[in-house]
Amino acid sequence: ELTVEVAPLAGLTSFDGTRLGSSAQPVRYRTPALRLWLETVRSDAARNATGGVWDPYTANEHGEMPVDGHALLRFSAAISPMLALAALNLRALDGDRAPALRLGCDQSPTADNNS
């Protein structure tokens, strides 16, 4: 979430020379809060081991992440994947950093997109 307040500078004039009043109120712009959620987890090994019936949410409400798992994260607005991947810090349930974590993006890392 980003909030920016803009106020005209003293002595500012418009294109036609009209002077803007110094009592002009600042204008506030605010971006909506960015939300992130786990859409799904895919695992070929778990699917093959269970005959295709594996569901990541059967074990618990937080989801299960097999060793070969691929998590699909979604965002509520367009993001820069490069910045998101640099800032993302995934941890195991015990608080330790995931040891074999490999981050990737299914879009160009420089693209703006929602996943």
C-alpha positions as CSV (number, residue, x, y, z in Angstrom):
1,E,0.0,0.0,0.0
2,L,1.4,3.4,-1.0
3,T,0.0,6.8,0.0
4,V,1.2,9.9,-1.8
5,E,0.0,13.5,-1.0
6,V,0.4,16.1,-3.7
7,A,0.1,19.9,-3.0
8,P,0.7,22.7,-5.5
9,L,3.9,24.7,-5.1
10,A,3.5,28.4,-4.0
11,G,3.4,30.7,-7.1
12,L,2.4,27.9,-9.4
13,T,0.5,29.1,-12.5
14,S,-1.5,27.2,-15.1
15,F,-0.7,27.2,-18.9
16,D,-2.8,30.3,-19.5
17,G,-1.0,32.2,-16.6
18,T,-3.7,31.8,-14.1
19,R,-2.2,31.7,-10.6
20,L,-3.2,28.8,-8.5
21,G,-4.3,29.8,-5.0
22,S,-2.0,29.0,-2.2
23,S,-4.9,27.7,-0.2
24,A,-5.3,24.7,-2.6
25,Q,-5.8,21.6,-0.6
26,P,-3.4,18.7,-1.0
27,V,-4.7,15.7,-3.0
28,R,-4.1,12.3,-1.5
29,Y,-3.6,9.2,-3.7
30,R,-3.6,5.7,-2.2
31,T,-3.0,2.4,-3.9
32,P,-5.0,-0.6,-2.7
33,A,-3.2,-3.1,-0.4
34,L,-1.6,-5.9,-2.3
35,R,-2.9,-9.4,-1.4
36,L,-1.2,-12.7,-2.0
37,W,-2.7,-16.1,-1.8
38,L,-1.8,-19.7,-2.5
39,E,-4.0,-20.8,-5.3
40,T,-2.9,-24.4,-5.6
41,V,0.0,-26.9,-5.1
42,R,0.9,-29.3,-7.9
43,S,2.9,-32.5,-7.4
44,D,3.5,-35.2,-10.0
45,A,4.9,-37.6,-7.4
46,A,2.0,-37.2,-5.1
47,R,-0.5,-37.5,-7.9
48,N,1.2,-40.6,-9.3
49,A,1.5,-42.2,-5.8
50,T,-2.2,-41.8,-5.1
51,G,-3.6,-42.7,-8.6
52,G,-4.5,-39.0,-9.3
53,V,-6.6,-38.3,-6.2
54,W,-4.0,-36.4,-4.1
55,D,-5.3,-33.0,-2.8
56,P,-2.8,-30.7,-1.0
57,Y,-5.5,-29.6,1.4
58,T,-6.6,-33.1,2.6
59,A,-4.0,-33.2,5.4
60,N,-4.6,-29.7,6.8
61,E,-6.0,-26.3,5.9
62,H,-2.6,-24.8,5.1
63,G,-1.8,-27.2,2.4
64,E,0.8,-29.9,1.9
65,M,4.0,-29.2,-0.1
66,P,5.6,-32.4,-1.3
67,V,9.3,-32.3,-2.1
68,D,8.6,-32.0,-5.9
69,G,5.7,-29.6,-5.3
70,H,5.1,-26.4,-7.3
71,A,3.1,-23.7,-5.5
72,L,1.0,-21.3,-7.6
73,L,0.8,-17.9,-5.9
74,R,-1.6,-15.2,-7.0
75,F,-1.6,-11.5,-6.4
76,S,-4.5,-9.1,-6.3
77,A,-2.8,-6.6,-8.7
78,A,-0.1,-6.6,-11.3
79,I,3.3,-7.2,-9.9
80,S,6.9,-7.2,-11.1
81,P,7.9,-10.9,-10.8
82,M,11.6,-10.0,-10.5
83,L,10.9,-7.8,-7.4
84,A,8.4,-10.3,-5.9
85,L,10.8,-13.2,-6.3
86,A,13.6,-11.2,-4.7
87,A,11.4,-10.3,-1.7
88,L,9.7,-13.6,-1.2
89,N,10.9,-15.5,1.9
90,L,9.3,-18.9,2.3
91,R,9.8,-20.8,5.6
92,A,8.9,-24.3,6.7
93,L,6.2,-24.7,9.4
94,D,9.0,-25.0,12.1
95,G,10.2,-21.5,11.1
96,D,13.4,-22.7,9.4
97,R,14.1,-21.4,5.9
98,A,13.0,-24.0,3.3
99,P,16.3,-25.8,2.5
100,A,15.7,-26.8,-1.1
101,L,13.6,-23.8,-2.1
102,R,13.8,-22.9,-5.8
103,L,11.8,-19.9,-6.9
104,G,10.6,-19.4,-10.4
105,C,8.0,-17.6,-12.4
106,D,5.9,-18.9,-15.2
107,Q,6.1,-15.5,-16.9
108,S,8.9,-13.4,-18.1
109,P,10.7,-12.1,-14.9
110,T,10.5,-8.6,-16.2
111,A,6.8,-8.7,-17.1
112,D,4.0,-7.1,-15.1
113,N,1.3,-9.7,-14.4
114,N,-0.8,-11.2,-11.7
115,S,0.9,-14.5,-11.1
